[in-house]
Amino acid sequence: MDSLSQIVLGGAVAAAIAPAAHRRAALLAGAALGTLPDLDSLPIALFSDNPVTLMTVHRSFSHSLFVLPLVGWLVWWLFKRFGQGRVASAPARWFWAIQLALVTHPLLDAFTVYGTQLWWPLSPPPTMWSSVFIIDPLYTVWLLVACVAAWFLRERAAARRALAAGLVLSSAYLGWSLVAKAMVDREAERTLAAMGLGDAPYFSVPMPFNTLLWRVVAMTPSGYVEAERSVLVDEGALRFRGYPSNVQALREAAGVPAVQRLSWFNHGFMRAQVRQGRLVLSDLRMGVEPDYNFRFQVAEWRDGRWQAMAPVQEPWSIPVRGGDGLGRLLAAMWHRTWHPSPIPVRARLDDAHAPPAPQAGGDHAQ
């Protein structure tokens, strides 16, 4: 999640647990601890400029449920031993305030689609529950209000009630996101089964800043299919659109380290393209078709085979024309949330009269 969400979550958790007399200090300490794991980007950048490494090592050791409790214990011990007395005066409360301010960070990150390596140094694919977008105001606002109220109410009982309310409401929103995802997944599985893709790997993820409009992507033998789903207005089968991917090149380059690393990290949800003799992999989980946030050149065709190269990350920009691109993108998503339409959000940005997308079972890039 974004830094503000992590800051207010850490602050709210710590302040709810610490003694009332320490509430302001706990808000500050929790805010610092809540953002600490994301500082891993700094040491990673010191040791590597490989963009694949920078992407896939982020949210690893610093987000591990094996590592963070040890870090929390060390922080607690240091402040208990050398601090100004708050931790020593209420060691049990401060122990749990520090631990939970740290541990809630990777757990919240796991609700996004990026992927969080909760079990590092073990190496299962990163956890991605993908039920909230990386920035979601309806999650953050409750915690922000609670922290501001607690700061001004200080030791009053109302401050604890505000913190409890903020944590309950934000957690309830995460619960709703899982319910919405289950609704989308249920219909996606029915539609994919009707298309003969019942065993196809797929994921669902909310569109930016909400949990009402969702994007579903499933892999096919020769590419992938994509659909949008509004939990408010859409009924029946999803309207999937098919897109090609160079699966042959991807298979041939399977031994390239960067290909292996990305395939593990993104669970195989990649588009493969060959441009000017280079294999380009796009992470299908983040972006808007046909432009994705993370695109890497990972291999070159030389001497009749794909050979590893120093990975190059291609730049990403909002895939719409004109200076008001972001506003138009959000307006298109907002319209789609409230209106069932065969026109994908991306097409609506460029051509309001785009032809209808194929119905389920039509065009799925076989």
C-alpha positions as CSV (number, residue, x, y, z in Angstrom):
1,M,0.0,0.0,0.0
2,D,1.0,3.6,-0.3
3,S,3.2,5.2,2.4
4,L,0.4,7.3,3.9
5,S,-1.8,4.2,4.5
6,Q,1.2,2.4,6.2
7,I,2.0,5.5,8.3
8,V,-1.5,5.9,9.7
9,L,-2.0,2.1,10.2
10,G,1.2,1.9,12.2
11,G,0.4,5.0,14.2
12,A,-3.2,3.8,14.9
13,V,-2.1,0.3,16.0
14,A,0.7,1.5,18.3
15,A,-1.4,4.3,19.8
16,A,-4.3,1.9,20.5
17,I,-2.0,-0.5,22.4
18,A,0.4,1.9,24.3
19,P,-0.6,3.5,27.6
20,A,-2.8,6.6,27.2
21,A,-0.1,8.8,28.7
22,H,2.2,7.7,25.9
23,R,-0.3,8.2,23.1
24,R,1.4,11.0,21.1
25,A,4.8,9.2,21.3
26,A,3.1,6.0,20.2
27,L,1.5,7.7,17.2
28,L,4.9,8.9,16.1
29,A,6.7,5.7,16.8
30,G,4.0,3.6,15.1
31,A,4.1,5.9,12.0
32,A,7.9,5.4,11.8
33,L,7.7,1.7,12.2
34,G,4.8,1.4,9.8
35,T,6.9,2.9,7.0
36,L,10.2,1.3,8.0
37,P,9.9,-1.9,5.8
38,D,9.5,0.1,2.6
39,L,12.9,1.7,3.2
40,D,14.4,-1.6,1.8
41,S,14.6,0.1,-1.6
42,L,17.5,2.2,-0.4
43,P,19.9,-0.7,0.5
44,I,18.8,-2.7,-2.5
45,A,19.7,0.2,-4.8
46,L,23.1,0.3,-3.3
47,F,23.9,-3.3,-4.3
48,S,22.2,-3.5,-7.7
49,D,20.9,-1.4,-10.6
50,N,19.2,-4.4,-12.2
51,P,15.6,-3.3,-12.6
52,V,14.3,-6.9,-12.3
53,T,16.3,-7.3,-9.0
54,L,15.0,-3.9,-7.7
55,M,11.4,-5.1,-8.4
56,T,11.6,-8.6,-7.1
57,V,13.7,-8.1,-4.0
58,H,11.5,-5.3,-2.8
59,R,9.0,-6.6,-0.2
60,S,11.2,-9.6,0.5
61,F,13.5,-9.7,3.6
62,S,12.1,-6.4,4.9
63,H,8.5,-7.8,4.8
64,S,9.2,-11.2,6.1
65,L,7.1,-12.5,9.0
66,F,10.2,-14.4,10.1
67,V,12.4,-11.2,10.1
68,L,10.1,-8.4,11.3
69,P,9.4,-9.9,14.8
70,L,13.1,-10.1,15.4
71,V,13.5,-6.5,14.3
72,G,10.6,-5.5,16.6
73,W,12.2,-7.3,19.5
74,L,15.5,-5.6,18.9
75,V,13.9,-2.1,18.7
76,W,11.9,-2.9,21.9
77,W,15.0,-4.1,23.7
78,L,17.1,-1.0,22.7
79,F,14.4,1.4,23.8
80,K,13.8,-0.5,27.0
81,R,17.5,-0.5,27.8
82,F,18.6,2.9,26.5
83,G,15.4,4.9,26.0
84,Q,13.8,7.7,28.0
85,G,11.7,5.4,30.2
86,R,8.4,5.0,28.4
87,V,9.1,1.5,27.1
88,A,10.7,0.5,30.4
89,S,7.6,1.8,32.3
90,A,5.2,-0.3,30.3
91,P,7.3,-3.0,28.6
92,A,4.5,-5.5,27.7
93,R,2.3,-2.8,26.0
94,W,5.2,-1.3,24.1
95,F,6.4,-4.7,23.0
96,W,3.1,-5.5,21.3
97,A,2.7,-1.9,20.0
98,I,6.1,-2.2,18.3
99,Q,5.5,-5.7,17.0
100,L,2.1,-5.0,15.5
101,A,3.1,-1.7,14.0
102,L,5.7,-3.6,12.0
103,V,3.9,-6.8,11.2
104,T,0.7,-5.1,10.0
105,H,2.8,-3.5,7.2
106,P,3.4,-6.6,5.1
107,L,0.0,-8.0,5.9
108,L,-1.6,-4.9,4.4
109,D,0.8,-5.1,1.4
110,A,-0.4,-8.6,0.8
111,F,-3.9,-7.3,0.0
112,T,-2.4,-5.7,-3.1
113,V,-1.5,-7.4,-6.4
114,Y,2.2,-6.5,-6.4
115,G,3.2,-9.5,-4.3
116,T,4.7,-9.7,-0.8
117,Q,7.3,-12.3,0.3
118,L,5.8,-13.0,3.7
119,W,7.8,-16.2,4.2
120,W,11.3,-15.0,3.1
121,P,13.9,-16.7,3.1
122,L,11.6,-19.5,2.0
123,S,10.6,-19.1,-1.6
124,P,7.0,-19.7,-2.4
125,P,5.6,-17.2,-5.0
126,P,4.9,-13.9,-3.3
127,T,1.5,-13.5,-1.6
128,M,-0.9,-11.4,-3.6
129,W,-4.5,-11.4,-2.3
130,S,-5.2,-8.5,-4.7
131,S,-8.4,-7.2,-3.2
132,V,-7.4,-3.5,-2.9
133,F,-5.5,-1.1,-5.2
134,I,-2.2,0.3,-3.9
135,I,-4.0,3.6,-3.1
136,D,-7.5,3.4,-1.8
137,P,-8.9,6.5,0.0
138,L,-11.8,4.5,1.5
139,Y,-9.3,2.4,3.4
140,T,-7.0,5.2,4.5
141,V,-9.4,7.9,5.5
142,W,-10.7,6.1,8.6
143,L,-7.2,5.6,10.0
144,L,-6.2,9.2,9.1
145,V,-9.2,10.7,11.0
146,A,-8.5,8.4,13.9
147,C,-4.8,9.4,14.2
148,V,-5.7,13.1,14.0
149,A,-8.4,12.8,16.6
150,A,-6.1,10.8,18.9
151,W,-3.3,13.4,18.6
152,F,-5.6,16.2,19.8
153,L,-7.5,14.1,22.3
154,R,-4.3,12.8,23.8
155,E,-5.0,10.9,27.1
156,R,-8.8,11.1,26.9
157,A,-10.9,7.9,26.6
158,A,-12.4,9.3,23.4
159,A,-8.9,9.0,21.8
160,R,-8.9,5.2,22.3
161,R,-12.5,5.0,21.0
162,A,-11.5,6.9,17.9
163,L,-8.5,4.7,17.3
164,A,-10.6,1.6,17.8
165,A,-13.3,2.9,15.4
166,G,-10.7,3.7,12.7
167,L,-9.1,0.3,12.9
168,V,-12.5,-1.5,12.9
169,L,-13.8,0.5,9.9
170,S,-10.6,0.2,7.8
171,S,-10.5,-3.6,8.6
172,A,-14.1,-3.9,7.6
173,Y,-13.3,-2.3,4.3
174,L,-10.6,-4.9,3.7
175,G,-13.3,-7.5,4.5
176,W,-15.6,-6.0,2.0
177,S,-12.9,-6.1,-0.6
178,L,-12.5,-9.8,-0.1
179,V,-16.3,-10.3,-0.5
180,A,-16.3,-8.2,-3.7
181,K,-13.4,-10.2,-5.0
182,A,-15.2,-13.5,-4.3
183,M,-18.2,-12.2,-6.2
184,V,-16.1,-11.3,-9.2
185,D,-14.1,-14.6,-9.1
186,R,-17.2,-16.7,-8.9
187,E,-18.6,-15.3,-12.2
188,A,-15.1,-15.2,-13.8
189,E,-14.7,-19.0,-13.1
190,R,-18.1,-19.7,-14.6
191,T,-17.4,-17.7,-17.7
192,L,-13.9,-19.2,-18.2
193,A,-15.3,-22.7,-17.8
194,A,-17.9,-22.0,-20.5
195,M,-15.1,-20.8,-22.8
196,G,-13.2,-24.0,-22.3
197,L,-10.7,-22.3,-20.0
198,G,-11.8,-23.7,-16.7
199,D,-8.2,-24.7,-15.8
200,A,-6.6,-21.4,-17.0
201,P,-4.6,-19.4,-14.4
202,Y,-6.3,-16.1,-13.7
203,F,-6.3,-13.2,-11.3
204,S,-8.7,-10.4,-10.4
205,V,-7.8,-7.0,-9.1
206,P,-9.7,-3.8,-8.4
207,M,-9.2,-0.8,-10.7
208,P,-7.5,2.2,-9.2
209,F,-8.9,3.9,-6.0
210,N,-12.0,1.6,-5.5
211,T,-13.3,-1.9,-4.9
212,L,-16.4,-1.6,-7.2
213,L,-14.8,-2.0,-10.7
214,W,-12.6,-5.0,-11.2
215,R,-10.2,-6.3,-13.9
216,V,-9.9,-10.1,-14.6
217,V,-7.1,-11.6,-16.6
218,A,-6.7,-15.2,-17.5
219,M,-3.9,-16.9,-19.4
220,T,-4.6,-18.9,-22.6
221,P,-2.4,-21.3,-24.7
222,S,-1.5,-18.4,-27.1
223,G,-2.0,-15.3,-25.0
224,Y,-4.4,-14.0,-22.4
225,V,-8.0,-12.7,-22.1
226,E,-9.2,-9.6,-20.1
227,A,-12.5,-8.4,-18.9
228,E,-13.9,-5.7,-16.5
229,R,-16.6,-6.3,-13.9
230,S,-18.6,-3.8,-11.9
231,V,-20.1,-5.4,-8.8
232,L,-22.8,-2.7,-8.9
233,V,-24.3,-3.1,-12.4
234,D,-22.9,-6.1,-14.3
235,E,-24.8,-9.4,-14.5
236,G,-24.2,-12.7,-16.2
237,A,-21.1,-13.8,-18.0
238,L,-18.0,-11.6,-18.3
239,R,-17.2,-10.1,-21.7
240,F,-13.6,-11.2,-22.3
241,R,-11.3,-9.8,-24.9
242,G,-8.4,-11.8,-26.3
243,Y,-4.8,-10.6,-26.8
244,P,-1.8,-12.4,-28.2
245,S,1.5,-13.2,-26.5
246,N,4.6,-14.7,-28.0
247,V,4.4,-17.9,-25.9
248,Q,6.9,-19.7,-28.1
249,A,9.6,-17.1,-27.4
250,L,8.7,-17.2,-23.8
251,R,9.1,-21.0,-23.7
252,E,12.4,-20.8,-25.6
253,A,13.8,-18.3,-23.2
254,A,12.6,-20.1,-20.1
255,G,16.2,-20.7,-18.9
256,V,17.1,-17.0,-18.9
257,P,17.5,-16.0,-15.2
258,A,15.5,-12.8,-15.5
259,V,12.6,-14.8,-17.2
260,Q,12.7,-17.3,-14.4
261,R,12.7,-14.6,-11.7
262,L,9.9,-12.6,-13.2
263,S,7.8,-15.8,-13.9
264,W,8.1,-16.7,-10.2
265,F,7.5,-13.2,-9.0
266,N,4.3,-12.5,-11.0
267,H,3.0,-16.1,-11.0
268,G,3.4,-16.3,-14.8
269,F,1.0,-13.4,-15.6
270,M,3.2,-12.0,-18.3
271,R,2.9,-10.8,-21.9
272,A,5.8,-11.7,-24.1
273,Q,6.7,-9.7,-27.2
274,V,9.7,-9.7,-29.5
275,R,10.9,-6.3,-30.7
276,Q,14.1,-5.7,-32.7
277,G,15.5,-9.0,-31.6
278,R,14.8,-8.5,-27.9
279,L,12.3,-10.3,-25.7
280,V,10.1,-7.9,-23.7
281,L,8.1,-9.1,-20.8
282,S,5.2,-7.1,-19.3
283,D,3.7,-7.7,-15.9
284,L,-0.1,-8.1,-16.7
285,R,-1.1,-7.4,-13.1
286,M,-0.4,-3.7,-13.2
287,G,-1.4,-1.3,-15.9
288,V,-4.0,-0.7,-18.6
289,E,-4.1,-2.7,-21.8
290,P,-1.9,-2.4,-23.9
291,D,0.4,-0.4,-21.6
292,Y,1.8,-1.8,-18.3
293,N,3.8,-0.3,-15.5
294,F,6.5,-2.9,-15.5
295,R,8.0,-3.9,-18.9
296,F,11.5,-5.4,-19.2
297,Q,13.8,-6.3,-22.0
298,V,15.3,-9.5,-20.7
299,A,16.9,-11.5,-23.6
300,E,18.5,-11.1,-27.0
301,W,18.2,-13.4,-30.0
302,R,21.8,-14.3,-30.9
303,D,23.4,-17.4,-32.6
304,G,20.0,-19.0,-33.1
305,R,18.8,-18.9,-29.4
306,W,17.7,-16.5,-26.7
307,Q,20.6,-15.3,-24.6
308,A,20.5,-13.4,-21.3
309,M,21.2,-9.6,-21.4
310,A,21.4,-6.9,-18.7
311,P,17.6,-6.3,-18.2
312,V,16.3,-2.9,-19.3
313,Q,13.1,-1.4,-17.9
314,E,11.0,0.4,-20.4
315,P,9.4,3.7,-19.4
316,W,5.7,3.8,-18.6
317,S,3.3,6.7,-19.1
318,I,-0.4,7.0,-18.7
319,P,-1.7,5.5,-21.9
320,V,-4.0,8.3,-23.0
321,R,-3.5,11.3,-25.3
322,G,-3.6,14.9,-24.1
323,G,-2.6,16.7,-21.0
324,D,-5.5,15.6,-18.9
325,G,-4.8,11.9,-19.3
326,L,-5.2,10.9,-15.6
327,G,-8.4,12.8,-15.3
328,R,-9.8,11.1,-18.4
329,L,-8.7,7.7,-17.2
330,L,-10.5,8.1,-13.9
331,A,-13.6,9.5,-15.5
332,A,-13.7,6.5,-17.9
333,M,-13.4,4.1,-14.9
334,W,-16.0,6.0,-12.9
335,H,-18.5,5.8,-15.9
336,R,-17.8,2.1,-16.4
337,T,-18.4,1.5,-12.6
338,W,-22.0,2.7,-13.0
339,H,-22.8,1.7,-16.5
340,P,-22.6,-1.8,-18.0
341,S,-20.8,-1.5,-21.3
342,P,-19.0,-3.8,-23.8
343,I,-16.5,-1.0,-24.4
344,P,-13.3,-1.5,-22.3
345,V,-12.1,1.5,-20.3
346,R,-8.9,1.8,-22.4
347,A,-10.9,1.9,-25.7
348,R,-13.3,4.5,-24.2
349,L,-10.5,6.9,-23.7
350,D,-9.6,7.0,-27.4
351,D,-12.9,6.2,-29.2
352,A,-16.3,6.4,-27.6
353,H,-17.7,4.5,-30.6
354,A,-15.3,1.5,-30.4
355,P,-16.9,-1.8,-31.6
356,P,-18.3,-4.1,-28.9
357,A,-16.0,-6.6,-27.5
358,P,-16.7,-10.3,-28.1
359,Q,-19.0,-12.2,-25.8
360,A,-17.8,-15.0,-23.7
361,G,-16.5,-17.8,-25.8
362,G,-15.9,-15.6,-28.8
363,D,-12.3,-14.2,-29.1
364,H,-10.0,-15.8,-26.5
365,A,-6.7,-15.9,-28.4
366,Q,-6.7,-19.7,-29.0
